[in-house]
């Protein structure tokens, strides 16, 4: 992570943060990825071998 800068109020309490755009975009992508994982947590799973067979059958591997 890069160097964050904090904005503070008159009493010195942190009220906001300034991040490099690249770091902000990475955080947004991480949040999106976690949301997708949460949405799919109850989906059934398949073994690696089943996945490999499926990909081979569809010409993707």
HTML snippet that shows the backbone in 3Dmol.js (N, CA, C, O; Angstrom):
<script src="https://3Dmol.org/build/3Dmol-min.js"></script>
<div id="view" style="width:600px;height:400px;position:relative"></div>
<script>
const pdb = `
ATOM      1  N   UNK A   1       0.840  -1.190   0.000  1.00  0.00           N
ATOM      2  CA  UNK A   1       0.000   0.000   0.000  1.00  0.00           C
ATOM      3  C   UNK A   1       0.881   1.247   0.000  1.00  0.00           C
ATOM      4  O   UNK A   1       1.978   1.268   0.559  1.00  0.00           O
ATOM      5  N   UNK A   2       0.362   2.265  -0.640  1.00  0.00           N
ATOM      6  CA  UNK A   2       1.083   3.522  -0.721  1.00  0.00           C
ATOM      7  C   UNK A   2       0.932   4.337   0.548  1.00  0.00           C
ATOM      8  O   UNK A   2       0.450   3.855   1.573  1.00  0.00           O
ATOM      9  N   UNK A   3       1.339   5.538   0.452  1.00  0.00           N
ATOM     10  CA  UNK A   3       1.285   6.422   1.608  1.00  0.00           C
ATOM     11  C   UNK A   3      -0.039   7.180   1.597  1.00  0.00           C
ATOM     12  O   UNK A   3      -0.316   7.951   0.678  1.00  0.00           O
ATOM     13  N   UNK A   4      -0.841   6.956   2.612  1.00  0.00           N
ATOM     14  CA  UNK A   4      -2.120   7.647   2.742  1.00  0.00           C
ATOM     15  C   UNK A   4      -1.903   8.971   3.472  1.00  0.00           C
ATOM     16  O   UNK A   4      -1.041   9.089   4.343  1.00  0.00           O
ATOM     17  N   UNK A   5      -2.701   9.950   3.096  1.00  0.00           N
ATOM     18  CA  UNK A   5      -2.696  11.230   3.795  1.00  0.00           C
ATOM     19  C   UNK A   5      -4.057  11.386   4.452  1.00  0.00           C
ATOM     20  O   UNK A   5      -5.086  11.040   3.872  1.00  0.00           O
ATOM     21  N   UNK A   6      -4.048  11.910   5.666  1.00  0.00           N
ATOM     22  CA  UNK A   6      -5.292  12.073   6.402  1.00  0.00           C
ATOM     23  C   UNK A   6      -5.673  13.540   6.493  1.00  0.00           C
ATOM     24  O   UNK A   6      -4.821  14.410   6.673  1.00  0.00           O
ATOM     25  N   UNK A   7      -6.956  13.795   6.365  1.00  0.00           N
ATOM     26  CA  UNK A   7      -7.498  15.127   6.617  1.00  0.00           C
ATOM     27  C   UNK A   7      -8.063  15.091   8.025  1.00  0.00           C
ATOM     28  O   UNK A   7      -8.720  14.129   8.421  1.00  0.00           O
ATOM     29  N   UNK A   8      -7.801  16.142   8.771  1.00  0.00           N
ATOM     30  CA  UNK A   8      -8.240  16.183  10.164  1.00  0.00           C
ATOM     31  C   UNK A   8      -9.082  17.427  10.416  1.00  0.00           C
ATOM     32  O   UNK A   8      -8.973  18.434   9.716  1.00  0.00           O
ATOM     33  N   UNK A   9      -9.926  17.321  11.441  1.00  0.00           N
ATOM     34  CA  UNK A   9     -10.724  18.491  11.818  1.00  0.00           C
ATOM     35  C   UNK A   9      -9.915  19.375  12.771  1.00  0.00           C
ATOM     36  O   UNK A   9      -8.734  19.125  13.012  1.00  0.00           O
ATOM     37  N   UNK A  10     -10.562  20.403  13.304  1.00  0.00           N
ATOM     38  CA  UNK A  10      -9.882  21.368  14.166  1.00  0.00           C
ATOM     39  C   UNK A  10      -9.271  20.732  15.406  1.00  0.00           C
ATOM     40  O   UNK A  10      -8.276  21.229  15.934  1.00  0.00           O
ATOM     41  N   UNK A  11      -9.864  19.627  15.877  1.00  0.00           N
ATOM     42  CA  UNK A  11      -9.354  18.973  17.084  1.00  0.00           C
ATOM     43  C   UNK A  11      -8.329  17.881  16.770  1.00  0.00           C
ATOM     44  O   UNK A  11      -7.845  17.204  17.676  1.00  0.00           O
ATOM     45  N   UNK A  12      -8.003  17.712  15.500  1.00  0.00           N
ATOM     46  CA  UNK A  12      -7.009  16.717  15.113  1.00  0.00           C
ATOM     47  C   UNK A  12      -7.573  15.335  14.834  1.00  0.00           C
ATOM     48  O   UNK A  12      -6.820  14.394  14.583  1.00  0.00           O
ATOM     49  N   UNK A  13      -8.902  15.206  14.876  1.00  0.00           N
ATOM     50  CA  UNK A  13      -9.545  13.917  14.606  1.00  0.00           C
ATOM     51  C   UNK A  13      -9.550  13.670  13.094  1.00  0.00           C
ATOM     52  O   UNK A  13      -9.911  14.549  12.310  1.00  0.00           O
ATOM     53  N   UNK A  14      -9.145  12.461  12.702  1.00  0.00           N
ATOM     54  CA  UNK A  14      -9.133  12.110  11.279  1.00  0.00           C
ATOM     55  C   UNK A  14     -10.561  12.093  10.741  1.00  0.00           C
ATOM     56  O   UNK A  14     -11.447  11.470  11.326  1.00  0.00           O
ATOM     57  N   UNK A  15     -10.773  12.784   9.621  1.00  0.00           N
ATOM     58  CA  UNK A  15     -12.111  12.852   9.030  1.00  0.00           C
ATOM     59  C   UNK A  15     -12.169  12.290   7.617  1.00  0.00           C
ATOM     60  O   UNK A  15     -13.249  11.961   7.127  1.00  0.00           O
ATOM     61  N   UNK A  16     -11.021  12.176   6.956  1.00  0.00           N
ATOM     62  CA  UNK A  16     -10.991  11.670   5.583  1.00  0.00           C
ATOM     63  C   UNK A  16      -9.578  11.201   5.276  1.00  0.00           C
ATOM     64  O   UNK A  16      -8.628  11.482   6.007  1.00  0.00           O
ATOM     65  N   UNK A  17      -9.476  10.480   4.173  1.00  0.00           N
ATOM     66  CA  UNK A  17      -8.168   9.987   3.746  1.00  0.00           C
ATOM     67  C   UNK A  17      -7.983  10.277   2.259  1.00  0.00           C
ATOM     68  O   UNK A  17      -8.937  10.225   1.483  1.00  0.00           O
ATOM     69  N   UNK A  18      -6.761  10.579   1.878  1.00  0.00           N
ATOM     70  CA  UNK A  18      -6.416  10.816   0.479  1.00  0.00           C
ATOM     71  C   UNK A  18      -5.475   9.685   0.063  1.00  0.00           C
ATOM     72  O   UNK A  18      -4.425   9.476   0.670  1.00  0.00           O
ATOM     73  N   UNK A  19      -5.876   8.958  -0.988  1.00  0.00           N
ATOM     74  CA  UNK A  19      -5.090   7.832  -1.491  1.00  0.00           C
ATOM     75  C   UNK A  19      -4.692   8.085  -2.936  1.00  0.00           C
ATOM     76  O   UNK A  19      -5.378   8.815  -3.652  1.00  0.00           O
ATOM     77  N   UNK A  20      -3.592   7.490  -3.366  1.00  0.00           N
ATOM     78  CA  UNK A  20      -3.287   7.528  -4.795  1.00  0.00           C
ATOM     79  C   UNK A  20      -4.416   6.831  -5.566  1.00  0.00           C
ATOM     80  O   UNK A  20      -4.985   5.854  -5.080  1.00  0.00           O
ATOM     81  N   UNK A  21      -4.735   7.325  -6.753  1.00  0.00           N
ATOM     82  CA  UNK A  21      -5.838   6.778  -7.547  1.00  0.00           C
ATOM     83  C   UNK A  21      -5.657   5.284  -7.784  1.00  0.00           C
ATOM     84  O   UNK A  21      -6.615   4.519  -7.679  1.00  0.00           O
ATOM     85  N   UNK A  22      -4.441   4.866  -8.101  1.00  0.00           N
ATOM     86  CA  UNK A  22      -4.195   3.442  -8.363  1.00  0.00           C
ATOM     87  C   UNK A  22      -4.558   2.584  -7.147  1.00  0.00           C
ATOM     88  O   UNK A  22      -5.170   1.525  -7.291  1.00  0.00           O
ATOM     89  N   UNK A  23      -4.187   3.037  -5.971  1.00  0.00           N
ATOM     90  CA  UNK A  23      -4.507   2.295  -4.748  1.00  0.00           C
ATOM     91  C   UNK A  23      -6.018   2.273  -4.504  1.00  0.00           C
ATOM     92  O   UNK A  23      -6.571   1.248  -4.107  1.00  0.00           O
ATOM     93  N   UNK A  24      -6.676   3.397  -4.740  1.00  0.00           N
ATOM     94  CA  UNK A  24      -8.128   3.476  -4.590  1.00  0.00           C
ATOM     95  C   UNK A  24      -8.814   2.488  -5.530  1.00  0.00           C
ATOM     96  O   UNK A  24      -9.736   1.782  -5.122  1.00  0.00           O
ATOM     97  N   UNK A  25      -8.369   2.435  -6.781  1.00  0.00           N
ATOM     98  CA  UNK A  25      -8.978   1.520  -7.753  1.00  0.00           C
ATOM     99  C   UNK A  25      -8.745   0.063  -7.368  1.00  0.00           C
ATOM    100  O   UNK A  25      -9.622  -0.776  -7.569  1.00  0.00           O
ATOM    101  N   UNK A  26      -7.568  -0.248  -6.815  1.00  0.00           N
ATOM    102  CA  UNK A  26      -7.299  -1.607  -6.344  1.00  0.00           C
ATOM    103  C   UNK A  26      -8.243  -1.978  -5.201  1.00  0.00           C
ATOM    104  O   UNK A  26      -8.749  -3.099  -5.148  1.00  0.00           O
ATOM    105  N   UNK A  27      -8.476  -1.048  -4.298  1.00  0.00           N
ATOM    106  CA  UNK A  27      -9.398  -1.298  -3.188  1.00  0.00           C
ATOM    107  C   UNK A  27     -10.818  -1.531  -3.697  1.00  0.00           C
ATOM    108  O   UNK A  27     -11.520  -2.412  -3.201  1.00  0.00           O
ATOM    109  N   UNK A  28     -11.241  -0.748  -4.682  1.00  0.00           N
ATOM    110  CA  UNK A  28     -12.569  -0.954  -5.270  1.00  0.00           C
ATOM    111  C   UNK A  28     -12.676  -2.336  -5.898  1.00  0.00           C
ATOM    112  O   UNK A  28     -13.702  -3.001  -5.754  1.00  0.00           O
ATOM    113  N   UNK A  29     -11.632  -2.775  -6.593  1.00  0.00           N
ATOM    114  CA  UNK A  29     -11.635  -4.101  -7.208  1.00  0.00           C
ATOM    115  C   UNK A  29     -11.688  -5.187  -6.137  1.00  0.00           C
ATOM    116  O   UNK A  29     -12.395  -6.182  -6.297  1.00  0.00           O
ATOM    117  N   UNK A  30     -10.945  -5.002  -5.050  1.00  0.00           N
ATOM    118  CA  UNK A  30     -10.978  -5.968  -3.951  1.00  0.00           C
ATOM    119  C   UNK A  30     -12.377  -6.069  -3.355  1.00  0.00           C
ATOM    120  O   UNK A  30     -12.853  -7.168  -3.068  1.00  0.00           O
ATOM    121  N   UNK A  31     -13.037  -4.930  -3.168  1.00  0.00           N
ATOM    122  CA  UNK A  31     -14.399  -4.924  -2.626  1.00  0.00           C
ATOM    123  C   UNK A  31     -15.339  -5.650  -3.573  1.00  0.00           C
ATOM    124  O   UNK A  31     -16.183  -6.431  -3.133  1.00  0.00           O
ATOM    125  N   UNK A  32     -15.202  -5.401  -4.864  1.00  0.00           N
ATOM    126  CA  UNK A  32     -16.041  -6.076  -5.856  1.00  0.00           C
ATOM    127  C   UNK A  32     -15.813  -7.581  -5.810  1.00  0.00           C
ATOM    128  O   UNK A  32     -16.768  -8.357  -5.818  1.00  0.00           O
ATOM    129  N   UNK A  33     -14.544  -7.996  -5.761  1.00  0.00           N
ATOM    130  CA  UNK A  33     -14.225  -9.421  -5.707  1.00  0.00           C
ATOM    131  C   UNK A  33     -14.841 -10.077  -4.474  1.00  0.00           C
ATOM    132  O   UNK A  33     -15.388 -11.176  -4.563  1.00  0.00           O
ATOM    133  N   UNK A  34     -14.757  -9.413  -3.333  1.00  0.00           N
ATOM    134  CA  UNK A  34     -15.340  -9.960  -2.103  1.00  0.00           C
ATOM    135  C   UNK A  34     -16.860 -10.059  -2.203  1.00  0.00           C
ATOM    136  O   UNK A  34     -17.452 -11.006  -1.687  1.00  0.00           O
ATOM    137  N   UNK A  35     -17.492  -9.095  -2.858  1.00  0.00           N
ATOM    138  CA  UNK A  35     -18.947  -9.142  -3.046  1.00  0.00           C
ATOM    139  C   UNK A  35     -19.335 -10.333  -3.913  1.00  0.00           C
ATOM    140  O   UNK A  35     -20.321 -11.012  -3.627  1.00  0.00           O
ATOM    141  N   UNK A  36     -18.574 -10.591  -4.964  1.00  0.00           N
ATOM    142  CA  UNK A  36     -18.849 -11.739  -5.838  1.00  0.00           C
ATOM    143  C   UNK A  36     -18.689 -13.036  -5.057  1.00  0.00           C
ATOM    144  O   UNK A  36     -19.512 -13.943  -5.183  1.00  0.00           O
ATOM    145  N   UNK A  37     -17.642 -13.129  -4.256  1.00  0.00           N
ATOM    146  CA  UNK A  37     -17.433 -14.327  -3.435  1.00  0.00           C
ATOM    147  C   UNK A  37     -18.616 -14.531  -2.494  1.00  0.00           C
ATOM    148  O   UNK A  37     -19.113 -15.649  -2.355  1.00  0.00           O
ATOM    149  N   UNK A  38     -19.064 -13.469  -1.854  1.00  0.00           N
ATOM    150  CA  UNK A  38     -20.188 -13.574  -0.921  1.00  0.00           C
ATOM    151  C   UNK A  38     -21.459 -14.016  -1.636  1.00  0.00           C
ATOM    152  O   UNK A  38     -22.220 -14.827  -1.107  1.00  0.00           O
ATOM    153  N   UNK A  39     -21.693 -13.488  -2.835  1.00  0.00           N
ATOM    154  CA  UNK A  39     -22.888 -13.855  -3.597  1.00  0.00           C
ATOM    155  C   UNK A  39     -22.867 -15.321  -4.012  1.00  0.00           C
ATOM    156  O   UNK A  39     -23.922 -15.943  -4.140  1.00  0.00           O
ATOM    157  N   UNK A  40     -21.692 -15.874  -4.222  1.00  0.00           N
ATOM    158  CA  UNK A  40     -21.567 -17.224  -4.768  1.00  0.00           C
ATOM    159  C   UNK A  40     -21.253 -18.276  -3.709  1.00  0.00           C
ATOM    160  O   UNK A  40     -21.014 -19.433  -4.054  1.00  0.00           O
ATOM    161  N   UNK A  41     -21.248 -17.903  -2.430  1.00  0.00           N
ATOM    162  CA  UNK A  41     -20.809 -18.820  -1.382  1.00  0.00           C
ATOM    163  C   UNK A  41     -21.663 -20.070  -1.262  1.00  0.00           C
ATOM    164  O   UNK A  41     -21.173 -21.097  -0.793  1.00  0.00           O
ATOM    165  N   UNK A  42     -22.915 -20.015  -1.667  1.00  0.00           N
ATOM    166  CA  UNK A  42     -23.800 -21.171  -1.540  1.00  0.00           C
ATOM    167  C   UNK A  42     -23.894 -21.999  -2.819  1.00  0.00           C
ATOM    168  O   UNK A  42     -24.641 -22.976  -2.872  1.00  0.00           O
ATOM    169  N   UNK A  43     -23.148 -21.619  -3.838  1.00  0.00           N
ATOM    170  CA  UNK A  43     -23.174 -22.376  -5.083  1.00  0.00           C
ATOM    171  C   UNK A  43     -22.453 -23.707  -4.897  1.00  0.00           C
ATOM    172  O   UNK A  43     -21.532 -23.825  -4.089  1.00  0.00           O
ATOM    173  N   UNK A  44     -22.885 -24.691  -5.651  1.00  0.00           N
ATOM    174  CA  UNK A  44     -22.223 -25.987  -5.573  1.00  0.00           C
ATOM    175  C   UNK A  44     -20.833 -25.890  -6.200  1.00  0.00           C
ATOM    176  O   UNK A  44     -20.556 -24.995  -6.999  1.00  0.00           O
ATOM    177  N   UNK A  45     -19.983 -26.815  -5.828  1.00  0.00           N
ATOM    178  CA  UNK A  45     -18.621 -26.822  -6.344  1.00  0.00           C
ATOM    179  C   UNK A  45     -18.382 -28.082  -7.173  1.00  0.00           C
ATOM    180  O   UNK A  45     -19.138 -29.051  -7.098  1.00  0.00           O
ATOM    181  N   UNK A  46     -17.310 -28.041  -7.965  1.00  0.00           N
ATOM    182  CA  UNK A  46     -16.897 -29.221  -8.717  1.00  0.00           C
ATOM    183  C   UNK A  46     -15.406 -29.435  -8.464  1.00  0.00           C
ATOM    184  O   UNK A  46     -14.691 -28.509  -8.081  1.00  0.00           O
ATOM    185  N   UNK A  47     -14.955 -30.647  -8.682  1.00  0.00           N
ATOM    186  CA  UNK A  47     -13.541 -30.946  -8.471  1.00  0.00           C
ATOM    187  C   UNK A  47     -12.704 -30.333  -9.592  1.00  0.00           C
ATOM    188  O   UNK A  47     -13.222 -29.952 -10.642  1.00  0.00           O
ATOM    189  N   UNK A  48     -11.422 -30.249  -9.345  1.00  0.00           N
ATOM    190  CA  UNK A  48     -10.503 -29.733 -10.355  1.00  0.00           C
ATOM    191  C   UNK A  48     -10.547 -30.598 -11.604  1.00  0.00           C
ATOM    192  O   UNK A  48     -10.538 -30.083 -12.723  1.00  0.00           O
ATOM    193  N   UNK A  49     -10.594 -31.918 -11.414  1.00  0.00           N
ATOM    194  CA  UNK A  49     -10.632 -32.827 -12.566  1.00  0.00           C
ATOM    195  C   UNK A  49     -11.890 -32.621 -13.398  1.00  0.00           C
ATOM    196  O   UNK A  49     -11.833 -32.674 -14.626  1.00  0.00           O
ATOM    197  N   UNK A  50     -13.032 -32.385 -12.739  1.00  0.00           N
ATOM    198  CA  UNK A  50     -14.272 -32.109 -13.475  1.00  0.00           C
ATOM    199  C   UNK A  50     -14.143 -30.809 -14.268  1.00  0.00           C
ATOM    200  O   UNK A  50     -14.555 -30.738 -15.426  1.00  0.00           O
ATOM    201  N   UNK A  51     -13.578 -29.801 -13.650  1.00  0.00           N
ATOM    202  CA  UNK A  51     -13.377 -28.520 -14.328  1.00  0.00           C
ATOM    203  C   UNK A  51     -12.469 -28.694 -15.539  1.00  0.00           C
ATOM    204  O   UNK A  51     -12.753 -28.175 -16.619  1.00  0.00           O
ATOM    205  N   UNK A  52     -11.388 -29.422 -15.352  1.00  0.00           N
ATOM    206  CA  UNK A  52     -10.444 -29.654 -16.442  1.00  0.00           C
ATOM    207  C   UNK A  52     -11.123 -30.367 -17.607  1.00  0.00           C
ATOM    208  O   UNK A  52     -10.921 -29.994 -18.762  1.00  0.00           O
ATOM    209  N   UNK A  53     -11.927 -31.393 -17.315  1.00  0.00           N
ATOM    210  CA  UNK A  53     -12.651 -32.120 -18.364  1.00  0.00           C
ATOM    211  C   UNK A  53     -13.611 -31.190 -19.102  1.00  0.00           C
ATOM    212  O   UNK A  53     -13.710 -31.235 -20.329  1.00  0.00           O
ATOM    213  N   UNK A  54     -14.314 -30.349 -18.348  1.00  0.00           N
ATOM    214  CA  UNK A  54     -15.259 -29.403 -18.940  1.00  0.00           C
ATOM    215  C   UNK A  54     -14.537 -28.430 -19.875  1.00  0.00           C
ATOM    216  O   UNK A  54     -14.995 -28.175 -20.989  1.00  0.00           O
ATOM    217  N   UNK A  55     -13.421 -27.896 -19.420  1.00  0.00           N
ATOM    218  CA  UNK A  55     -12.661 -26.954 -20.238  1.00  0.00           C
ATOM    219  C   UNK A  55     -12.112 -27.622 -21.493  1.00  0.00           C
ATOM    220  O   UNK A  55     -12.129 -27.034 -22.574  1.00  0.00           O
ATOM    221  N   UNK A  56     -11.627 -28.846 -21.345  1.00  0.00           N
ATOM    222  CA  UNK A  56     -11.113 -29.579 -22.506  1.00  0.00           C
ATOM    223  C   UNK A  56     -12.232 -29.876 -23.503  1.00  0.00           C
ATOM    224  O   UNK A  56     -12.035 -29.757 -24.713  1.00  0.00           O
ATOM    225  N   UNK A  57     -13.405 -30.263 -22.996  1.00  0.00           N
ATOM    226  CA  UNK A  57     -14.539 -30.584 -23.866  1.00  0.00           C
ATOM    227  C   UNK A  57     -15.001 -29.368 -24.662  1.00  0.00           C
ATOM    228  O   UNK A  57     -15.534 -29.503 -25.763  1.00  0.00           O
ATOM    229  N   UNK A  58     -14.794 -28.187 -24.101  1.00  0.00           N
ATOM    230  CA  UNK A  58     -15.210 -26.954 -24.768  1.00  0.00           C
ATOM    231  C   UNK A  58     -14.061 -26.267 -25.502  1.00  0.00           C
ATOM    232  O   UNK A  58     -14.186 -25.122 -25.937  1.00  0.00           O
ATOM    233  N   UNK A  59     -12.947 -26.974 -25.632  1.00  0.00           N
ATOM    234  CA  UNK A  59     -11.812 -26.427 -26.367  1.00  0.00           C
ATOM    235  C   UNK A  59     -11.134 -25.248 -25.703  1.00  0.00           C
ATOM    236  O   UNK A  59     -10.466 -24.454 -26.365  1.00  0.00           O
ATOM    237  N   UNK A  60     -11.302 -25.133 -24.407  1.00  0.00           N
ATOM    238  CA  UNK A  60     -10.711 -24.002 -23.695  1.00  0.00           C
ATOM    239  C   UNK A  60      -9.402 -24.358 -23.007  1.00  0.00           C
ATOM    240  O   UNK A  60      -8.751 -23.512 -22.395  1.00  0.00           O
ATOM    241  N   UNK A  61      -9.034 -25.620 -23.119  1.00  0.00           N
ATOM    242  CA  UNK A  61      -7.789 -26.062 -22.492  1.00  0.00           C
ATOM    243  C   UNK A  61      -7.082 -27.063 -23.374  1.00  0.00           C
ATOM    244  O   UNK A  61      -6.011 -27.553 -23.016  1.00  0.00           O
TER     245      UNK A  61
END
`;
const viewer = $3Dmol.createViewer("view");
viewer.addModel(pdb, "pdb");
viewer.setStyle({}, {cartoon: {color: "spectrum"}});
viewer.zoomTo();
viewer.render();
</script>
